[in-house]
Amino acid sequence: MSWKQIIIAGYLGMGLIVGIYQSQWGNDAYKGMAYNLGKGLVWPAVLFPIVGQIVGVVLLLAVIAWLLLKK
């Protein structure tokens, strides 16, 4: 296995663990396993809320830049 495959497998494995944890003991346990596995795929934003805010700002700036450059 290459380093890239190991990193991707580790990230997805951590996402699976976070998804299972959230579906059993998290604040959104009542929403079901599929919802929590989806949240598990973005586990850094779930575990570290500031990461979610940073991603949101970057996406917002990307959309604004795209709209400005589109003209």
C-alpha positions in Angstrom: 0.0 0.0 0.0 1.2 3.5 -0.8 1.2 6.3 1.8 -1.8 7.9 0.0 -3.9 4.7 0.4 -2.9 4.4 4.1 -3.9 8.0 4.8 -7.2 7.6 3.0 -7.9 4.4 4.8 -7.0 5.9 8.1 -9.3 8.9 7.5 -12.2 6.7 6.5 -11.6 4.4 9.4 -11.7 7.3 11.8 -14.9 8.6 10.1 -16.5 5.2 10.7 -15.5 5.2 14.3 -16.8 8.7 14.8 -20.1 7.9 13.0 -20.7 4.8 15.2 -19.8 6.7 18.3 -22.2 9.6 17.4 -25.0 7.3 16.5 -24.8 5.6 19.9 -23.8 8.2 22.4 -23.7 11.6 20.5 -26.1 14.5 20.6 -27.7 13.4 17.4 -28.2 9.7 18.3 -31.9 9.9 17.7 -31.3 10.8 14.0 -30.0 7.4 12.9 -26.9 5.7 11.7 -26.8 7.0 8.1 -27.0 10.6 9.3 -24.2 10.1 11.8 -22.0 8.2 9.3 -22.4 11.3 7.0 -21.2 13.5 9.9 -18.4 11.0 10.5 -17.1 11.6 7.0 -16.3 15.2 8.0 -15.1 14.1 11.5 -12.5 16.9 11.9 -15.4 19.5 11.8 -17.4 17.4 14.3 -14.6 16.9 16.8 -13.1 20.4 16.3 -15.9 23.0 15.7 -13.5 25.7 14.6 -12.6 23.5 11.6 -16.2 23.6 10.4 -16.2 27.4 10.7 -12.9 27.7 8.7 -14.3 25.4 6.0 -17.4 27.5 5.8 -15.4 30.7 5.4 -13.2 29.2 2.8 -16.2 28.0 0.8 -17.9 31.4 1.1 -14.8 33.1 -0.1 -14.5 30.7 -3.0 -18.1 31.3 -4.1 -17.6 35.1 -3.9 -14.3 34.9 -5.9 -16.0 32.7 -8.5 -18.9 35.1 -8.8 -16.5 38.1 -9.2 -14.3 36.4 -11.7 -17.2 35.1 -13.7 -18.0 38.6 -14.9 
